[in-house]
Amino acid sequence: MLKKIVFFYGPKYNFRRRLPRNKPLTTISELAIYSDKKMREHTFKIQGKRGGDAAEKQEERLSVPCLVAYSEQYASISESALHSFLSFIDQFEVESLYLQNPPAHLAAQFRNMHSRVKVIKHEYKTLNFESLKRIDREYQLAIIGQEEVKRRLLTALYPLAAKKLSKPLVLLFYGPTGVGKSETAKYISGVVGQKLFRRQFSMFHSNEFAPYLFGGRHTGDSLAKDLMERESSVILFDEFDKPNPLFHSAFYQLFDEGIYEDRNYRAEVKNAVIICTSNYASAEEARERLGAPLFARFDAVIEFRPLSDEALGVILAKSCREEAELLTAEEREIISEEELCASLRPHVAGGGDGVRGVKRLVREKISEALLDRALRG
């Protein structure tokens, strides 16, 4: 009989901390393999028996002191076993049950045991006033050439730091590529002290994006499941402008209430920052392309402008310094940081590829110089 039932919603590292240390742990994948093996053995025995043989003595049920299911392991169970989960585990003597991010239809089977189920939700670190002060001090050093963004960003982040929001803070960044939009999301995540949760929307094609957003088979990937497993309160939807507009409605409830639901999972995203990046040229274009219903759900729409030649020069000097620090003593005799920077300065002025383009030029120039020396040697 189940003596303890724990539902944990959150990332794996914290779920592991909650598991008992004084009991042997059996994962749901291991139990599924064991069950399949016993079923095959039983079928083989039945097929080998003759009609007149005596009935086989029923085997004792396997004792399982602590059964554990990690998020990714539900895929190891068949659809039928998942929908009749209680019947599945009733084949065994399970004492304690720990489930990480159980699918909604699995959790619903424990409705009649509500008083015995302990629900634990991971508490995410979020921005506070000290975070805002740090951003105010450091932003222009971390993200070069976007001084005007800082004030708008801090203004947008204030309600979250002041604990005045009951939903996620949703921001739209727009502007050309390589000017600091994604880097700003990474920087904010670093200020909070967490690993950024990032999904690159341009990598999805329409035929695979629909099941990812709305949920398909429980064995497949889904955004709701990924949001439940995330380690950060800073969420980046990169290149949000790339998917088909037909998918925009999937984000309404998430942006409004911090709830993201598909056919298998229900993710709660409270006290979080959701940053959507795009390459729109203006707020008006963003409104037209995204549509008024979705555009109105952004708490702030922030422009990132093309980098000035002065900013590109600063980025070039920084990139040359960082790459030079990676060189060996022998390689530094071949490449002068000052000469490298001077030779590339005319090539980055008015550069349309932004920070990425500058860094690529620096790496290519260094590789070219080292290659020439190697070929001559």
C-alpha positions in Angstrom: 0.0 0.0 0.0 1.2 3.5 -0.9 2.2 5.2 2.3 3.7 8.4 0.8 2.9 10.2 -2.5 4.9 13.2 -3.7 4.3 15.3 -6.8 7.2 17.6 -7.5 6.9 20.3 -10.1 10.2 21.8 -11.3 13.8 21.0 -12.4 15.5 17.7 -12.0 18.3 18.9 -9.7 15.9 20.0 -7.0 13.7 16.9 -7.4 16.8 14.8 -6.7 17.3 16.6 -3.5 13.8 15.7 -2.3 14.3 11.9 -2.8 14.8 9.8 0.3 18.4 8.7 1.1 17.6 5.9 3.4 15.6 3.8 0.8 16.6 2.0 -2.4 15.2 3.8 -5.4 13.6 2.1 -8.3 12.8 4.2 -11.4 9.6 3.9 -13.4 11.7 2.9 -16.4 13.3 0.0 -14.5 9.9 -1.1 -13.3 8.4 -1.0 -16.8 11.3 -3.2 -18.1 10.7 -5.6 -15.2 7.0 -5.7 -15.9 7.5 -6.4 -19.6 9.9 -9.2 -18.9 7.5 -10.9 -16.4 4.7 -10.5 -18.9 6.7 -12.3 -21.6 7.7 -15.0 -19.2 4.1 -15.5 -18.1 2.9 -15.7 -21.7 5.6 -18.2 -22.6 4.6 -20.4 -19.7 0.9 -20.3 -20.6 1.7 -21.2 -24.2 3.8 -24.1 -23.0 1.2 -25.6 -20.7 -1.3 -28.3 -21.6 -5.0 -28.0 -20.9 -4.8 -30.5 -18.0 -1.9 -29.0 -16.0 -2.5 -27.7 -12.6 -2.8 -23.9 -12.1 0.5 -22.2 -11.4 1.0 -20.8 -8.0 0.7 -17.0 -8.0 4.0 -15.2 -7.5 4.6 -12.7 -4.7 4.4 -9.1 -5.8 7.8 -7.3 -6.1 8.6 -5.0 -3.1 9.4 -1.5 -4.2 10.4 0.7 -1.2 10.5 3.9 -3.3 9.3 4.3 -6.9 10.7 7.4 -8.7 9.7 8.9 -12.0 11.8 11.6 -13.7 10.1 13.8 -16.3 11.7 12.1 -19.3 10.8 8.6 -18.1 7.1 8.7 -18.7 8.0 8.1 -22.4 9.2 4.6 -21.4 5.6 3.7 -20.4 3.0 2.7 -22.9 0.0 5.1 -23.4 -2.3 2.5 -21.9 -0.1 2.0 -18.8 0.1 5.8 -18.3 -3.7 6.2 -18.5 -4.1 3.3 -16.0 -1.1 4.2 -13.9 -2.6 3.2 -10.5 -3.4 -0.3 -11.9 0.1 -0.6 -13.3 1.8 0.1 -10.0 -0.7 -2.0 -8.1 1.1 -5.0 -9.5 3.9 -4.2 -7.0 4.2 -3.5 -3.3 5.1 0.2 -3.7 5.6 2.0 -0.4 6.6 5.5 -1.5 6.0 7.3 -4.8 7.9 10.3 -6.1 6.8 11.8 -9.4 8.6 14.7 -11.2 6.3 16.8 -13.4 3.6 14.1 -13.8 1.4 14.4 -16.9 -2.0 15.9 -16.1 -4.0 12.8 -16.9 -1.7 10.7 -14.7 -2.0 13.2 -11.8 -5.8 13.2 -12.1 -5.9 9.5 -11.3 -4.8 10.4 -7.7 -7.8 12.7 -7.2 -9.4 10.4 -4.7 -6.2 10.3 -2.7 -5.9 14.1 -2.6 -5.3 14.2 1.2 -2.4 11.8 0.8 -0.6 13.6 -2.0 2.1 16.1 -1.1 2.6 18.7 -3.9 5.9 20.5 -3.9 6.6 23.4 -6.4 10.1 24.6 -7.1 10.6 28.2 -6.1 12.5 30.2 -8.8 14.8 33.0 -8.0 13.6 36.3 -9.5 14.6 39.9 -9.9 14.7 42.2 -7.0 15.7 45.8 -6.4 19.4 44.8 -6.0 19.1 43.2 -9.4 17.9 46.5 -10.9 20.7 48.4 -9.3 23.2 46.0 -10.7 21.7 46.3 -14.2 21.9 50.0 -13.9 25.6 49.8 -13.1 26.7 47.2 -15.5 24.4 47.0 -18.5 26.3 49.4 -20.8 29.5 47.4 -20.0 27.9 44.0 -20.9 25.8 45.1 -23.9 27.7 47.7 -25.9 26.0 50.3 -28.0 22.5 50.1 -26.5 22.5 52.8 -23.9 18.9 53.9 -24.6 17.7 50.3 -23.9 18.8 50.3 -20.3 16.3 52.9 -19.1 13.4 51.3 -20.9 14.4 47.8 -19.7 14.7 48.9 -16.0 11.3 50.6 -16.2 9.8 47.4 -17.6 11.4 45.2 -15.0 10.4 47.4 -12.0 6.9 45.8 -11.4 8.4 42.4 -11.3 11.1 43.4 -8.8 8.4 45.2 -6.7 6.3 42.0 -6.6 3.4 43.8 -8.2 2.7 41.2 -10.9 0.6 38.0 -10.6 1.6 37.0 -14.2 4.9 36.8 -16.1 6.5 40.0 -17.4 6.5 39.7 -21.2 8.9 41.8 -23.3 9.3 42.1 -27.0 12.8 43.1 -28.3 13.0 44.2 -31.9 15.8 45.4 -34.2 18.5 44.0 -36.6 20.4 40.9 -35.9 23.5 40.9 -33.8 22.9 44.1 -31.7 22.4 42.6 -28.2 18.8 41.3 -28.0 19.6 37.7 -27.1 22.7 38.8 -25.1 20.4 41.0 -23.0 18.3 38.0 -22.0 21.5 36.1 -21.1 22.7 39.0 -19.1 19.4 39.3 -17.1 19.5 35.5 -16.4 23.1 35.9 -15.2 22.0 38.7 -12.8 19.4 36.4 -11.4 22.0 33.7 -11.1 20.3 31.1 -13.2 20.8 29.2 -16.5 18.8 30.9 -19.2 15.8 28.9 -20.6 16.1 29.4 -24.4 14.1 28.1 -27.3 15.1 29.0 -30.8 11.8 29.2 -32.7 13.5 29.5 -36.2 14.6 25.9 -35.8 11.1 24.5 -35.9 9.3 23.7 -39.1 5.5 24.0 -39.1 4.9 20.2 -39.2 6.9 19.8 -35.9 6.0 23.1 -34.3 2.3 22.2 -33.8 2.8 19.1 -31.6 5.6 20.9 -29.7 3.2 23.8 -28.9 -0.1 22.0 -28.5 1.1 18.5 -27.3 1.2 15.3 -29.3 2.0 11.8 -28.0 3.3 11.8 -24.4 6.6 10.4 -25.8 7.3 13.6 -27.7 8.9 16.9 -26.7 6.6 19.8 -25.8 6.9 23.4 -24.7 4.7 22.8 -21.7 6.9 19.9 -20.5 10.1 22.0 -21.1 8.7 24.9 -19.2 8.0 22.6 -16.2 11.6 21.3 -16.3 13.3 24.7 -16.7 15.8 25.9 -14.1 15.4 29.6 -14.7 12.8 32.4 -14.2 14.2 34.1 -17.3 12.7 32.7 -20.5 13.9 33.5 -24.0 11.8 32.8 -27.1 14.4 33.6 -29.7 13.3 34.7 -33.2 9.7 34.8 -32.1 8.8 36.4 -35.5 9.8 33.3 -37.5 6.9 30.8 -36.8 3.6 30.9 -38.7 1.1 33.4 -37.3 -1.3 30.5 -36.9 0.6 29.5 -33.8 0.2 32.9 -32.0 -2.9 31.9 -30.1 -0.9 29.3 -28.2 0.7 32.0 -26.2 -2.3 34.0 -25.1 -2.9 32.3 -21.8 0.8 32.1 -21.0 1.3 35.8 -21.5 -2.0 36.7 -19.7 -1.9 34.3 -16.7 1.4 32.5 -16.7 -0.3 29.2 -17.5 0.7 27.0 -20.5 -1.4 23.9 -21.1 -1.3 21.2 -23.8 -3.0 17.9 -24.0 -0.5 16.3 -21.6 1.0 19.0 -19.3 0.0 22.1 -17.4 3.0 24.5 -16.7 2.8 27.4 -14.3 5.1 30.3 -15.1 4.7 32.9 -12.4 7.1 35.7 -11.4 9.1 35.1 -14.6 10.5 37.3 -17.4 9.6 36.1 -20.9 11.6 37.8 -23.6 10.7 37.4 -27.2 13.3 38.6 -29.8 12.5 39.6 -33.4 14.0 41.3 -36.4 11.1 43.7 -37.0 12.2 47.2 -38.2 9.6 49.0 -36.1 6.9 48.6 -33.4 4.3 49.3 -36.1 5.7 46.3 -38.2 5.6 44.1 -35.1 2.0 45.0 -34.4 1.0 44.4 -38.0 2.8 41.0 -38.3 2.0 39.7 -34.9 -1.6 41.0 -34.9 -3.2 43.2 -32.3 -4.4 40.5 -29.9 -0.8 39.2 -29.4 1.0 42.5 -29.6 -1.3 43.9 -26.8 -0.1 41.2 -24.5 3.5 42.5 -24.3 4.2 44.6 -21.2 6.9 46.5 -23.0 8.2 46.7 -26.6 11.8 47.7 -26.7 13.8 48.8 -29.8 17.5 47.8 -30.3 19.1 50.1 -32.8 21.9 49.3 -35.3 25.3 49.6 -33.7 27.2 52.9 -34.3 30.8 52.8 -35.7 32.0 53.9 -32.3 30.2 50.9 -30.6 31.6 48.5 -33.2 35.1 49.8 -32.5 34.6 49.1 -28.8 33.3 45.6 -29.6 36.2 45.0 -31.9 38.8 46.0 -29.2 37.1 43.8 -26.7 36.9 40.8 -29.1 40.6 41.2 -30.0 41.5 41.3 -26.3 39.4 38.2 -25.5 40.8 36.2 -28.4 44.4 37.3 -27.7 44.0 36.0 -24.1 43.3 32.5 -25.6 46.5 32.4 -27.5 49.6 30.6 -26.4 52.8 32.5 -25.7 54.2 31.3 -29.0 51.1 32.4 -30.9 51.3 35.8 -29.3 54.7 36.3 -30.9 53.0 35.9 -34.3 49.9 38.0 -33.6 49.9 41.5 -32.1 46.6 42.5 -30.5 47.1 46.1 -31.4 48.0 45.3 -35.1 45.1 42.9 -35.3 42.6 45.5 -34.1 44.0 48.2 -36.4 43.9 46.0 -39.5 40.2 45.1 -38.9 38.9 48.5 -37.9 38.1 49.6 -41.5 36.2 46.3 -42.1 33.8 46.6 -39.1 32.7 50.2 -39.8 29.0 50.2 -40.8 29.0 46.4 -40.3 25.6 44.9 -40.8 26.3 41.6 -39.0 26.6 43.3 -35.6 28.5 41.6 -32.7 28.6 38.2 -34.3 30.1 39.6 -37.5 32.9 41.4 -35.6 33.8 38.3 -33.6 33.8 36.2 -36.7 36.2 38.6 -38.4 38.6 38.5 -35.5 38.7 34.7 -35.3 39.1 34.4 -39.1 42.0 36.9 -39.1 43.8 35.1 -36.2 43.3 31.7 -37.9 44.6 33.0 -41.2 47.8 34.4 -39.6 48.4 31.2 -37.6 47.8 29.1 -40.7 50.2 31.1 -42.8 52.9 30.6 -40.2 52.2 26.9 -39.9 52.4 26.4 -43.7 55.7 28.3 -43.9 57.2 26.3 -41.0 
